[in-house]
Amino acid sequence: MDIGIGLPVLHPDPDLSIVDWARRAEERGFATLGSTDRLVYDNYEPLTALAVAAGATSRVRLTTTILLAPLRANHALFAKAAATLDRASNGRLVLGLAPGTREDDYGAGEVDFQRRGKLFDALLERAIRQWQDPGGIGPQAATPGGPPLLFGGFTRPALRRMVTYGRGWIGGAQGVEVFRSFVPGVRQAWQDAGRAGAPRLVATAHFALGPDAEARLHRSLSTYYTSGTYTQKSIDAGLPTSEGVAREVAAYAEAGCDELILFPHGGGLEQVDLLADAVGL
């Protein structure tokens, strides 16, 4: 199972460099750098953050986990931006996409929340068409046909998009048992669609290590998620110890996960080394 690490993009510390973080993560052997998405929140925009990381690295994958695709209302411009990052990084971009569930993000972006599914489908159709044949809107993506697509969500439309356009599925950070419960349905949808091979299964988790790790995790997750069951599940699934990280990594591998991407909450550059040590890199 591949292990990735998220960039420090939530409540970003101006003294903590994405460049230094990305270089250290690549040196320690992480497979992927991830970046998550909100609009109404203090976080870096994902494609911009990954572009900075791309310039500082040469090997590590760059994955949006996830990007709120329907908020990118200009579909041709979105396709161009993604192709640019894929070309500039020599084909290292992976797009994890989902519509999201927070109405405040859509309100602030002046995008109709109720139409986000239709907008998502329209964006996919335009972007894939443009990646296959730019028609004058360059650059050509380094990856033939455009960056690999992963789809998040537990709904029928999410699975439809995955089997129609995607390489796989990406799960939310609610713990390995929730991930495990959805894997059979994802694999069955892939098989029913007649897709060859197996879908790539990616999971996400939250961690904080070192002094005050549990308090940092709780404080950060309580503000990032809005309220309700999802918030509590995500807080409960957070990993504040090296031993907990090691156990969770082993459990995800046993559950059939192909890649686990862990997102940091607070702390400095030492979090990269602490996580690498915990997972055996």
C-alpha positions in Angstrom: 0.0 0.0 0.0 1.3 3.5 -0.9 1.5 6.1 1.8 0.9 9.8 1.1 1.0 12.9 3.2 -1.2 16.0 2.9 0.3 19.4 2.5 -0.1 21.8 5.5 -2.9 23.8 3.8 -5.5 24.2 6.6 -5.0 27.4 8.6 -1.6 27.7 6.9 1.3 28.9 9.0 3.2 31.6 7.1 6.4 30.3 8.7 5.9 26.8 7.4 7.0 26.5 3.7 5.1 24.2 1.3 8.4 24.0 -0.6 10.3 22.7 2.4 7.4 20.3 3.3 7.1 18.9 -0.2 10.9 18.4 -0.5 11.1 16.7 2.9 8.1 14.4 2.1 9.7 13.3 -1.1 13.1 12.7 0.6 11.4 10.5 3.2 9.7 8.4 0.5 6.0 9.4 0.6 4.2 8.4 -2.6 1.8 11.3 -2.8 1.3 14.9 -1.7 -2.4 15.7 -1.1 -4.4 18.9 -0.9 -8.0 19.3 0.3 -10.6 21.8 -0.7 -13.0 24.3 0.9 -14.0 27.8 -0.3 -15.4 29.3 3.0 -12.4 28.4 5.1 -8.8 29.5 5.8 -7.0 27.1 3.5 -4.9 27.2 0.3 -6.6 26.6 -3.0 -5.6 23.0 -4.0 -4.3 23.3 -7.5 -2.2 26.4 -6.5 -0.8 24.6 -3.5 0.1 21.5 -5.6 1.7 23.7 -8.2 4.1 25.1 -5.6 4.8 21.5 -4.4 5.3 20.4 -8.0 8.1 22.9 -8.6 9.9 21.7 -5.5 9.8 18.0 -6.3 10.4 15.6 -9.1 8.9 12.2 -8.2 6.0 12.4 -5.8 2.4 12.3 -7.0 0.2 15.4 -6.6 -3.4 14.5 -5.7 -6.4 16.6 -4.9 -8.2 14.8 -2.1 -10.7 16.0 -2.9 -11.4 19.0 -5.3 -14.9 20.4 -5.2 -15.3 20.2 -8.9 -18.6 22.0 -9.5 -17.3 25.2 -7.9 -15.0 25.5 -11.0 -17.8 27.1 -13.1 -15.6 27.8 -16.2 -15.1 24.2 -17.4 -12.7 25.1 -20.2 -10.5 27.1 -17.8 -10.6 24.2 -15.2 -9.5 21.8 -17.9 -6.7 24.1 -18.9 -5.5 24.6 -15.3 -5.4 20.9 -14.7 -3.6 20.2 -18.0 -1.1 22.9 -17.1 -0.3 21.4 -13.7 -0.1 17.9 -15.2 2.3 19.1 -18.0 4.4 21.2 -15.6 4.8 18.2 -13.2 5.6 15.7 -16.0 2.4 13.8 -15.5 2.2 13.6 -11.7 -1.3 15.0 -11.2 -4.1 12.9 -9.9 -7.5 14.5 -9.6 -9.7 13.3 -6.8 -13.1 15.0 -7.4 -16.5 15.2 -5.6 -19.4 17.7 -5.4 -19.2 18.3 -1.7 -22.1 18.8 0.8 -21.6 22.3 2.2 -24.0 24.8 0.9 -21.9 27.8 2.2 -19.1 27.0 -0.2 -21.6 27.1 -3.1 -23.3 30.3 -1.8 -20.0 32.1 -1.6 -19.0 30.9 -5.1 -22.4 31.9 -6.5 -22.9 28.4 -7.8 -26.3 26.7 -7.5 -26.0 24.0 -4.8 -29.0 22.1 -6.0 -27.5 21.8 -9.5 -24.1 20.7 -8.4 -24.5 17.2 -9.8 -25.5 18.3 -13.3 -22.7 20.9 -13.2 -20.2 18.2 -12.2 -21.3 16.0 -15.1 -21.0 18.9 -17.5 -17.5 19.7 -16.3 -16.3 16.2 -16.7 -17.6 15.9 -20.2 -16.0 19.2 -21.2 -12.7 18.6 -19.4 -12.2 15.1 -20.8 -13.1 16.2 -24.3 -10.6 19.0 -24.0 -7.8 16.8 -22.6 -8.3 14.4 -25.5 -8.4 17.1 -28.1 -7.5 20.6 -26.9 -8.9 22.3 -30.0 -6.5 25.2 -29.6 -6.8 25.4 -25.8 -3.4 24.2 -24.7 -1.3 22.9 -23.2 -1.7 19.3 -23.8 -1.7 17.3 -20.6 1.4 15.2 -20.1 -0.8 12.2 -19.3 -2.6 10.9 -22.4 -6.3 11.7 -22.2 -5.8 13.9 -19.1 -4.9 13.3 -15.4 -6.3 10.1 -13.8 -9.6 10.7 -12.0 -10.7 9.4 -8.6 -14.2 10.0 -7.3 -15.3 10.6 -3.8 -18.7 10.0 -2.2 -21.0 7.1 -1.3 -23.9 7.8 -3.7 -25.1 6.1 -6.9 -24.0 9.2 -9.0 -20.5 8.9 -7.5 -20.2 5.3 -8.5 -21.6 6.1 -12.0 -19.0 8.8 -12.5 -16.2 6.5 -11.2 -17.1 3.6 -13.6 -17.7 6.0 -16.5 -14.7 8.4 -16.2 -12.5 7.2 -13.4 -9.5 5.1 -12.4 -10.9 4.5 -8.9 -12.6 5.7 -5.7 -11.4 7.8 -2.8 -12.9 7.5 0.7 -13.5 10.1 3.4 -11.5 10.3 6.6 -14.0 8.4 8.9 -11.9 5.5 9.7 -11.1 2.1 8.3 -14.3 0.4 9.2 -16.3 2.9 7.2 -13.9 2.5 4.3 -14.2 -1.3 4.6 -18.0 -1.2 4.4 -18.0 0.7 1.1 -15.3 -1.4 -0.7 -17.5 -4.2 -1.8 -20.0 -1.8 -3.4 -17.3 0.0 -5.2 -15.8 -3.2 -6.6 -19.2 -4.5 -7.6 -20.1 -1.3 -9.5 -16.8 -1.6 -11.3 -17.5 -5.2 -12.3 -21.1 -4.5 -13.3 -19.9 -1.8 -15.6 -17.6 -4.2 -17.4 -14.4 -2.3 -16.5 -11.2 -4.3 -16.7 -9.0 -4.9 -13.7 -10.0 -3.4 -10.4 -10.6 0.2 -9.3 -7.8 2.0 -7.4 -9.0 2.4 -3.8 -7.6 5.4 -2.0 -8.4 6.5 1.6 -7.7 9.6 3.7 -7.0 10.1 7.4 -6.2 12.9 9.8 -3.1 12.9 12.1 -1.2 15.0 14.5 1.9 13.8 16.3 4.1 15.2 19.1 3.1 17.5 21.9 -0.6 18.4 22.3 -1.4 16.3 19.3 -4.9 15.2 20.5 -5.8 18.8 21.3 -4.6 20.0 17.9 -6.6 17.4 16.1 -9.8 18.1 17.9 -9.5 21.8 17.5 -8.7 21.6 13.8 -11.3 19.0 12.9 -14.1 20.7 14.9 -13.7 23.8 12.8 -13.1 22.2 9.4 -16.2 20.0 9.5 -19.5 21.8 10.2 -21.4 19.6 12.7 -23.2 16.4 13.2 -22.4 12.7 12.8 -19.7 13.2 10.1 -17.8 15.6 12.2 -17.8 13.3 15.2 -16.8 10.3 13.2 -13.9 12.2 11.7 -12.7 13.5 15.1 -13.0 10.0 16.5 -11.0 8.6 13.6 -8.2 11.1 14.0 -4.7 9.7 14.8 -2.8 11.5 17.6 -0.1 8.8 18.3 2.5 7.0 16.3 1.2 3.7 17.6 -2.3 4.6 16.4 -1.0 5.6 13.0 0.9 2.3 12.6 -2.3 0.3 13.5 -4.5 2.2 11.1 -2.0 1.8 8.3 -2.0 -1.9 8.8 -5.8 -2.1 9.0 -6.2 -0.1 5.8 -3.7 -2.4 4.0 -5.6 -5.4 5.2 -8.9 -3.9 4.0 -7.6 -3.7 0.4 -6.6 0.0 0.3 -4.2 0.8 -2.5 -3.1 4.2 -1.0 -3.6 6.0 2.3 -3.1 9.8 2.4 -2.7 11.3 5.9 -3.4 15.0 6.5 -1.6 17.0 9.2 -3.2 19.2 11.8 -0.9 21.7 13.4 2.8 21.4 14.2 5.7 22.2 11.9 8.0 20.4 9.5 8.8 17.8 12.1 5.4 16.3 11.4 6.7 14.9 8.1 9.5 13.0 9.9 7.3 11.9 12.7 4.8 10.4 10.3 7.5 8.8 8.1 8.9 7.1 11.2 5.5 5.9 12.3 4.7 4.3 9.0 8.2 2.9 8.5 9.5 5.1 5.7 
